[in-house]
Amino acid sequence: MFRFTREQVEELTELIGLNDHFVAPCGYAIEPGEAMCLFLRRLAYPNRLEDLEYVFGRSVPAISAITNSVLNLIHDRCARLLQFNAHNFGTETLTHFADAVKARGAPLACCVGFIDGTVRSICRPSKNQKYCYSGHKICMDVVLL
């Protein structure tokens, strides 16, 4: 459901530094593990907040406040790690990435990364279907960014 094991959630909770009794700025008190699960679930799959009411038994305003509080906490404590660091991507490293991608059969010799997006199946298009076929599960897809 969260793409993490219980142990991984507990480790993330500890690494992020959620307190024993996490309280969102609006006064919503929640156990740190539950706050992390709520946050991870919100990120794992695009849900309406109303859908999460039934999973977590909390109101939409509470879910919103808690997930935003966890996000702000992560940003405050880890912002420097989340910023792009050009020193990690020198010419030698980028060349190594491009060579690895090319070795896997990519048509471009200068591709160093891929955009991550949500893949959604679509009806088989009559025109330009080769651009929609990803080879994944033999279906036509579009990537939502």
C-alpha positions as CSV (number, residue, x, y, z in Angstrom):
1,M,0.0,0.0,0.0
2,F,2.9,2.4,0.7
3,R,5.6,0.7,-1.3
4,F,7.6,0.4,2.0
5,T,7.9,-2.3,4.6
6,R,7.0,-1.6,8.2
7,E,10.7,-1.5,9.1
8,Q,11.5,1.0,6.3
9,V,8.7,3.3,7.5
10,E,10.0,3.1,11.0
11,E,13.6,3.8,9.8
12,L,12.4,6.8,7.7
13,T,10.4,8.1,10.7
14,E,13.5,8.0,12.8
15,L,15.8,9.4,10.2
16,I,13.5,12.4,9.5
17,G,13.3,13.0,13.2
18,L,9.5,12.9,13.8
19,N,8.9,13.3,17.6
20,D,7.3,10.8,19.8
21,H,4.1,12.8,19.6
22,F,3.9,14.7,16.4
23,V,1.6,17.7,16.4
24,A,0.7,19.5,13.2
25,P,0.6,23.3,13.5
26,C,-3.2,23.2,13.5
27,G,-3.2,21.1,16.6
28,Y,-3.7,17.6,15.1
29,A,-1.9,15.1,17.2
30,I,-0.7,11.9,15.6
31,E,1.7,9.1,16.2
32,P,4.9,9.6,14.2
33,G,4.6,6.3,12.3
34,E,1.0,7.1,11.3
35,A,2.1,10.6,10.1
36,M,4.8,9.0,8.0
37,C,2.4,6.4,6.6
38,L,-0.1,9.1,5.7
39,F,2.6,11.2,4.0
40,L,4.0,8.2,2.1
41,R,0.5,7.1,1.0
42,R,-0.2,10.6,-0.2
43,L,2.9,10.5,-2.4
44,A,2.7,6.9,-3.5
45,Y,-0.4,7.2,-5.5
46,P,-2.5,10.2,-6.6
47,N,-5.5,10.1,-4.3
48,R,-8.1,12.6,-3.5
49,L,-8.0,13.5,0.2
50,E,-11.5,12.2,0.5
51,D,-10.3,8.7,-0.5
52,L,-7.7,8.7,2.3
53,E,-10.4,9.5,4.9
54,Y,-11.6,5.9,4.7
55,V,-8.1,4.5,4.9
56,F,-6.9,6.5,7.8
57,G,-10.1,7.5,9.6
58,R,-9.2,11.2,9.6
59,S,-10.9,14.3,8.2
60,V,-9.7,16.0,5.0
61,P,-8.4,19.0,6.8
62,A,-6.5,16.8,9.2
63,I,-5.0,14.8,6.4
64,S,-4.0,17.9,4.5
65,A,-2.5,19.6,7.6
66,I,-0.5,16.5,8.7
67,T,0.9,15.7,5.2
68,N,1.9,19.3,4.7
69,S,3.5,19.4,8.2
70,V,5.6,16.3,7.4
71,L,6.5,17.7,4.0
72,N,7.6,21.0,5.7
73,L,9.6,19.1,8.3
74,I,11.4,17.1,5.6
75,H,12.1,20.2,3.7
76,D,13.4,22.1,6.7
77,R,15.8,19.2,7.7
78,C,16.8,17.9,4.3
79,A,16.6,20.9,1.9
80,R,20.3,20.9,1.2
81,L,20.1,17.2,0.1
82,L,17.1,17.8,-2.1
83,Q,18.7,20.6,-4.2
84,F,20.5,19.8,-7.4
85,N,24.2,19.5,-6.9
86,A,26.1,20.2,-10.1
87,H,29.4,18.9,-8.5
88,N,27.9,15.4,-8.6
89,F,27.3,15.6,-12.3
90,G,30.6,16.5,-13.9
91,T,31.5,15.7,-17.5
92,E,33.0,12.3,-16.6
93,T,29.9,11.2,-14.6
94,L,27.4,12.4,-17.3
95,T,29.5,10.6,-20.0
96,H,29.4,7.4,-17.9
97,F,25.5,7.7,-17.6
98,A,25.2,8.4,-21.4
99,D,27.4,5.4,-22.2
100,A,25.3,3.1,-20.0
101,V,22.0,4.3,-21.6
102,K,23.5,3.9,-25.1
103,A,24.7,0.4,-24.2
104,R,21.1,-0.6,-23.4
105,G,20.1,0.3,-27.0
106,A,19.0,3.9,-26.7
107,P,18.9,5.7,-30.1
108,L,20.6,8.8,-28.6
109,A,24.2,8.9,-27.5
110,C,23.7,11.8,-25.1
111,C,20.8,10.7,-22.9
112,V,21.8,10.8,-19.2
113,G,18.4,10.4,-17.5
114,F,14.7,9.9,-17.7
115,I,11.7,11.9,-16.7
116,D,9.7,10.0,-14.1
117,G,5.9,10.2,-14.6
118,T,2.7,8.3,-14.1
119,V,2.0,5.9,-16.9
120,R,-1.7,5.7,-17.9
121,S,-3.1,3.2,-20.3
122,I,-5.0,4.6,-23.3
123,C,-7.1,3.2,-26.1
124,R,-5.1,2.1,-29.1
125,P,-4.6,5.2,-31.2
126,S,-5.0,4.8,-35.0
127,K,-2.3,7.5,-35.8
128,N,1.2,7.7,-34.4
129,Q,0.7,4.6,-32.2
130,K,4.4,3.9,-32.2
131,Y,4.9,7.0,-30.1
132,C,2.4,5.6,-27.5
133,Y,3.7,2.0,-27.3
134,S,6.0,1.6,-24.4
135,G,6.5,-2.1,-24.6
136,H,5.2,-2.4,-21.1
137,K,2.5,-5.1,-20.7
138,I,1.7,-4.8,-24.4
139,C,-0.5,-1.7,-24.0
140,M,-0.6,1.9,-25.2
141,D,0.4,4.5,-22.6
142,V,0.8,8.2,-22.1
143,V,3.1,9.5,-19.4
144,L,1.6,12.2,-17.1
145,L,4.2,14.7,-15.8
